[in-house]
Amino acid sequence: MTAFALAEREIGAWVFTWELRSVNHRYLDTALRLPDSFRFVEGDARTRIAALLKRGRVEATLVLKRREAQAEGLPVNLELAGSLLAAASRIETLSGRELASFSALDVLRWPGVLNEAEVDRETLAPGLLDLLDEALAGLVRVRETEGRQLALLIASRCSQMREIVAGVRLRLPEVLAAMREKLRLRVTELAAKPDEDRLEQEMVYLAQKWDVAEELDRLESHLTEVERAIEQRDAAGRRLDFLMQEMNREANTLGSKSADTETTRASVELKVLIEQIREQVQNVE
């Protein structure tokens, strides 16, 4: 389910921001982007995300910057920087020629030249996780809003499918009677005196073959389950995925057993609506 949320807070000398993004995914897939010095919150962050979200690819990024009022000069390791410059000079002397020049920024980028301040884990961890909870609450609100809209769309298509199923069920006796009469006329044309017992057996067999009442019953049962699933607050995406597969199977069987064009058309319309719901279900947690 697509959503975005962020939460920002000053904690100590820093301003921290959690940015959360979620997109459609069959399962929960969490990607955390944290500064190296703050990897200590990764385990707890994953646990809190998994406690609230059950589906979707979630990207959680922690951004930090020092407050301007407390910004300090860069803590440079002058001893290491001097050693680095001296080593570069000796290499140039050994080579007998001037090597490619480098800037002061190149020296600062060398590992260890800039001394990073120690991170107080015990002080920062509770605040960072509490800030993550705030961002997650915002993300959940966005997803719930989208979920309510999707529920309305799915319910509307379920209503259309119920009308189609009811129409097929209403016409079922008429279709079977027409097929029986068609078979009787065909046999009469082929034989002057048809075997009534054999004819009746064939009619019973074809009536069973063309009878789609069982498929219609299962479709209605699945529709009831879909409507129940979208009304509950628990995660329902995977269950809806399964129900769409089962409904598509019943719609296919309805089409294969169809004895007239109207039933065939109904099967096609059902499959179109099922596919539309299936696409929407990918957004449902």
TATAMO-V717116 format. One record per helix or strand of 2 or more residues. SS is the DSSP state (a for helix, b for strand). FROM is the first residue (numbers start at 1). TO is the last residue. If there is no record, write none. Layout:
# TATAMO-V717116
ss:SS from:FROM to:TO
ss:SS from:FROM to:TO
This chain:
# TATAMO-V717116
ss:b from:3 to:11
ss:b from:14 to:23
ss:b from:28 to:33
ss:a from:36 to:52
ss:b from:56 to:66
ss:a from:68 to:70
ss:a from:78 to:95
ss:a from:104 to:109
ss:a from:121 to:190
ss:a from:196 to:210
ss:a from:213 to:231
ss:a from:237 to:256
ss:a from:261 to:281
